[in-house]
Amino acid sequence: MMRRIKEFLGLNASMYAMIVLVMFLGLGEKMAERYLPLYLIALGGTAFLAGMLNSLNNFLNAVYSLPGGYAAQRFGYKKSLVFFTLLAMLGYAIVIAIPSWQAVFIGAFFFISWNAVTLPAVMSLVSKTVKADKRTMGVSIHSFVRKIPMALGPIVGGGLIARYGTVLGIRLAFIMALAFSAAALAFMYFKMEDESVPQQEESVFSLFKGIKGPLRNLLLSDTLIRFAEQIPYAFVVLWVVQTCGYTPVQFGFLSALEMVVSMLIYIPVAYLADKSEKKPFVLATFAIFTAFPLALYFSHSMTAMVLVFTLRGLKEFGEPTRKALIMDLAPEGKKAGTFGAYYLIRDVIVSIGAAIGAYLWMISPAVNLITAFACGVIGTLVFAFWGKEVKREAAQG
């Protein structure tokens, strides 16, 4: 029975090590990181500095994907994951040792974007250790596991703050994060398979050469779809609470509904995607991203809100499939690096979307939401007409 479950999910020793690493690092990160604005202010910082920390997070999430991809390609996924986990632990140690808002900014450079900098290595691990016909399942396992600490971490961190106060509670959260990271690092070191990496003397800029043909078309459509997501992203709560008059608690339950829906669909969709072509699943996810801002614009009753946030949860329908498709389309031997370059280009461009969204919201919420919908329509059409994928026979060969 267990053997069949392992085969169905595409699990192996390296995947187990990745799961433990993502769970433990994610839990440590979300316990402390979600409350960093409170910590900054409690240590004498300002609301402006809290906003700057969030901007730093967004910037590093975009920029770190490239060195993360280069490291995974140059040194292998295991050494890359070990190195970036040690850097995260260094960041935690700085914040623990020096209780000042300046130390938070210094430490943040090492730990705040751990998921972004390690994503290319994780995708490389899945690509190299999981069978081709289980690749989407492997990516989905990673996506599913990431959601668990996102749900549990803030609860534990909030409990520590309630029990010990803001400063001591958050410092204890960082101490626990450091301990979790050490335990995950030890487990990964002994359980994750070593990878033989051919010597390559390529520069980091050569990683961009792998983005061509079908992968370039996917990048274009994906970027437009992320504009559809990011233009209204910060203003969804304003629409629900201020425009429609619901409470923050009700918005919290709607957000929880979105997360539950996302988690429920990962495994069954991955199974279906691995048994058929990937393009229809990615196209469906693009269509859902596109539909959300328009559906939100016409939603005012709680019934409509429940439906539209369920729709928003369904946007994860083809997200692991899209990541697997990137790995399929990336050149052999350069998959991790190309993945990192892809995310750098996409996220740097899309980071403009938040600023555009603020300007459009100031004009009117309708302009913001309709513009986001229009970007999604264009992105979906681009992928529908020009998006391609690697045929299953070729991928398995």
C-alpha positions, 0 to 999 in steps of 0.5 A: 500500500505504501509503495503504491502511494509513493509511486503515485506521488513520485516520492523518493529519498531526495523528495522526502528531504525537500519536503522536510526542508520546505516544511521546516524552513517555511514554518520558521520563516512564517512564524517570524517574518509575518510579524516583522513590521510589528517587530521593527516598530517595537524596536524603534522603527517606523511604519515607513521602514516597515513598508521599505522592508516589504519593498525589499522583500518584493525586490529580492524575490525577483532578483534572487531567482537568478543567482539561485538558478546559477548556483543550482546549475553550477554546483547542483541542487543539493549544494545550492540548498545547503548553502542558501539554508546556511545563509538563512540561518546566518540571517536568523542569528543576526536578528537574534543576537542584535535586537535592533531594527537595523539588524532586521534589515541586515538579516533580511538580506539572508533569510527573507527570500529563501523560497525565491532563491531556492526555487530553481534548485527545488525545480531542478531536484524534481526534474532530475530525481522524479520520472518525467511522467510524474514531474507535475506531481513532484512540483505539486507536492512542493506547492502543497507542502509550501501552503502548510507552514503558510497556514501554521506559521502565523498561528504559532508566531501570534501565540508567541507574541500573545504569551511573551510580548512583541519583542521577546515573542518574535525573538523566540520565533526566530530562535525556533526558526534557527533550530528548525533550519538546523534540523532540516539541514541535517536531515537534508544532508544525510538523506538527499542524493548527491548530484554529479554536475558537469563542469561549466564555465558559463557566466551568469548572463548566459542563462538568458540564452535558454529563453527562446522559442516556446519558452519565450512565448510562455514568458510573455503570456505569463508576464501579462497574466501576472499583471492581471494578478498584481494590478488589483492584488493589494486592493482586493481587501479594500474592495471587500472591506471598504467598497462592499462593507464586510469585516476584516474577519470575513475577509480572513475567512474568504482568504482561508477558503481560497487557500483550502481550495488551492490545496485540495486541487493540487494532487488530482490536477497533477495526476491528470496533467501527468497523464495528458498534455500540459497546455490545456491545464496552463491555459485553464489557469490563465483563464482563471487568473483573467476571470478573477478581477472581472468576477470580483467587480460584479461581486457584492453579496457574501454568496458571490464573494464565496464563489469568487474566492473559490475561483481565486483558489482555483487559479492554482489549477495549473500552476505546478503544471506551468512550472513543470512546463518551464522545466520541460522547455528549458534546455537540457543541462541548463534547466535550473539556470534557465528557470531562474532567469525566467523568474527574474525577467518575469518578476522584475517586469511584474513588480511594476504592476503594483505601482500601476495598480495604485495609480489605476485604483486612484482613478477608480476601482473599476478602472483597476479591475477592468485593466487587470482583466484586459491584461489577462485576456491578452496573456491568455490569447497569446498562450492559446495561439502561440503556446507550445509544450514538449510532447510526452514521448520526448519528455520521457525519452 
